[in-house]
């Protein structure tokens, strides 16, 4: 099995990753929202639309 972040051989200690660094990179991606599970639920879509509207109204 190869590491999903860098494609090196995975280390059993950090499986499926090759190192703690790659495991932390993956965790960071989850925490900042880079990864998302799609949903078709109407309430999820409404919430997402509201958040997007808030983001576009904020001054940059």
Buried (B, 14 or more C-beta within 10 A) or exposed (E): EEBEBEEEEBBEEBEBBBBEEBBEBBEEEEEEEEEEEEEEEEEEEEEEEEEEEEEEEEEE
